Amino acid sequence: KFDFPDEEIMYLKMKDCDEPVFGEGPDSESQWGLIFDGAVNLYGSGIGAIIITPKGAHIPFTARLQFECTNNIAEYEACIMGIEEAIDFRIKNIDIYGDSALVINQIKGEWETRHAGLIPYRDYARRLLTFFNKVELHHIPRDENQMADALATLSSMYRVNRRNEIPTISIRCLERPADVFATEEVGDDKPWFHDIKMFLQKREYPPGASSKDKKTLRRLSSSFFLNDEVLYKRNFDMVLLQCVDKHEADLLM
């Protein structure tokens, strides 16, 4: 429980999140989590927050700060961003975790806020918390906050232009090791790229291929280009690399 200032305020319109409506959102008894972190380094400033659902799923949020700030301000920005997102989700009960003892304890009222620049952040964070039925704030060690720290650090290093053209990062699940491209002959004397070439040439799958094998072959083939009988692999910079079998590789070496 917290002793919030300005208790006479009956209505607060938040600038960056939608005002919750009574009865909206998930089960009012469900318990959610929020972890946050800020990063200030030579590359810039970034913030990260992760909402944890009652079933343990993670919903990440991150932003790059386009203004100069201190570490403490970045921590407050991360905390507030996470709280605003939680309000948009219509969450009612939440545990908030951060590795900034200053932010956690100032919001709880256990530490005095002496820096004038942090007082508006503290007051705004406290007012946001009035939209929840139950809030608990917890200080955690930095080594237990690695996920939010990674988001904050990553966003601090990316350059974002004024048109908000933000690079998209996708995480793929690789089902096979990278050495699938090793230039080794298989037992049937066919080159390592035989199945890929046949798929691009005739849309044929290897005999006995499972649905998982077919899906993997389609994904691998998307990185190759067939010109007549010559197979090329697209490099990360779109340069075409000719595929060779073991005999051709030995001659080249």
Order of alpha helices (4+ residues) and beta strands (2+ residues): beta-beta-beta-alpha-beta-alpha-alpha-beta-alpha-alpha-alpha-beta-beta-beta-alpha
